[in-house]
């Protein structure tokens, strides 16, 4: 977590999952459209509690922060986000059958 001592960061190359690439693209597009700043991304990651921070991957933290920023700015509501997440989960379950 920000400001806490940590070990060495190992710079390794790896393939990114499609959802990680989409998360990155979403941040780029939102930033270019003036809908989000890097400061907002950082702020909404930094307010995660230690348990959530440690449990989430790098891009999961980004997605959380993007969602929170869009809610804070009034671009989406919690209800809209919840409905959309439910729809995606249902579609994923249907595809798994």
N, C-alpha and C positions, 0 to 999 in steps of 0.2 A: 504494500500500500504506500501511497505517496509519502515520502519523507522518512519512512522506516528503513533501518538497515536491511540490506538484502545481499544475497550472494551474487556472484558474477552472472551476467546475462549471456547465455550462449547464443550467438547468432548462427542459426541454422536455416538452411533452405528447406522448404517443404511445399507440397502441393496444397493449395487452398481449396476448401470445399466450396461448392457453388454458393451456399448461403453466406459464407464469409466474403466472397467476391461481391455478392449483392449488397451486403452490409457496407463494404468499402465504397461501392459505387453510390449507394444511397447517401452516405455522408458527403461525398464529393458534390453530388447534385444539390443537396440541401444547402451546403455551404455556398455554392455558386449562385443559388437563387436567393441568398440572404435569409434563409429560414433557420440557419444554425451556425454557430461559431465553434471554433476549436475550444474556446474557453468554456462554452456550455457543455461540450462533450466531456471535458476534463472535470468540471464541477459535478456533473451528474454521475460520474464514475467515482469521484472522491467521496461522495456522500453514502456510497454503499457501505454497509457494515462489514466488518472483517470476515464474517462467515460467508456472506453473499460474494464478497470480492474473491475469496479463496476458492469458492465453489465454481465460479464462472470462469469461462475461458476468456481470452483477450477480446474476441469478437462478440461474445455474449455480453460482455460489459459495454461494448459499443452499441449493440442493439438496445440494451436497457437504457443507456444514456440518450440515444436518438429518440426512443419512445417517450421518455420523460420530458425531453426538451419540447417535442411536438405537443404534448399535453400542456406543459407550462405556457407555451405560446398560444394555445387555443386553436391549433391547427387541427387536432383531433381531440376527441373526448375519451375518457376511460371506457365508457360504454361502447363507443365505436371500436376501440382497440380490442376489448373483450369479445365483441361479436365477431370481429375479423379473425381473431385467434381461434375461436371456436369453429368457425367455418373451415379454416385451414386444417385444424386437427381432424375434423370430420372427413374432409377430403382425403387426408393422409390415411385415415383408418379404412376408408373405402378402397383406396388403391392397394392396401396391404392384404386385402381379402382375396 
